[in-house]
Amino acid sequence: MAATVLNSPRAVEMSIYVVRAFLKLREILASNKNLARRLDELEARIEKKLATHDEAIAAMLSAILQLMNSPQPKRRGIGFTADIGEDD
């Protein structure tokens, strides 16, 4: 994609090189089904771990929000009060 921005012979050459590298990689993966299967398994494990981590992060954020929004403790007024009914 550098050739579309730079418009130089070297950029065109590099773009062709990158496309050829991806084609070669695709051919290698297509020829090696075992490697493709293992990559799929690895991707599934990573997705599972990411989902678990996302849940943990969401739980932590929820706990932080609860701590930030906790009600202020009830405070006694300054000075002498004759409230006999309260047990503070």
N, C-alpha and C positions, 0 to 999 in steps of 0.2 A: 504494500500500500504506500510505501515511501515514494514510488514512482509517480503517483498521482499528485503528491504534494511537491516533490522536489523537481521533477521533470528533467532528470539528467540521465545520461547513459549508465552511470554507476548505480543510480537508484533503480532503474529498470532491471539491470543485471541482478541486483540483490533481491528484488521482488520475485523474479523468476527463480532464483536460488531457493528462496523460502517456500514457494509453491511446490517446487520439486522435492524439497525435504519433506513437506507434509504428505505428498503423494507416496513417497518412499515409505514413510511411517505407516500410512494406511495399508500399503501392500504387505508390509511386514506383519501388521496386526491381522490382516485378513488371512494370511498364510499360516499363522500360528494361533489356532483356535484355543489351545490351552492357555496361552498368555492372555488372550481376550477374556476368557472365563475368569481367570485369576484377577484381572483388572476389575471386572464386574463385581466380584466378591469383595475386593478391597474397597471399591466405591460404596457398596452397600454397608459395609462395616463403618466406614467414615460417616455416612449419612446417619446411621443409627446413633453413633457417638455424638454427632452434632445436635441431633434432636434431644438427646439426654442433656447435653450442655445447655441448650436453649431453655429447657424446662428449669434447670437449676438457676440459670441467670434470671429467668422470670420470677422464680420464687424469692430470690434475693432482693430483686427490685420491689416486689410486693411487700416484703418485710421492712425494707427501708422506708417505703412510703407510709406504712402503718406507724413506724416509729416517728416519722416526721409529723404525722397528723394526729398523734396521741393527744387526748384532752389534757389541759393544764391541771395540775393538782389543785385541790381546793385549799385555799390559804385562809388563815385566820386574819382578821383585821388587826390593825395596830391599836394598842391600848387595852384598857379593861372593858370587858363585856360581861354582862350578867346572863348569858345564855346557859341556863342550867340544864336544859334538855339535850344539848349536844355533847357527844363524848369525843372531843378532839384532843 
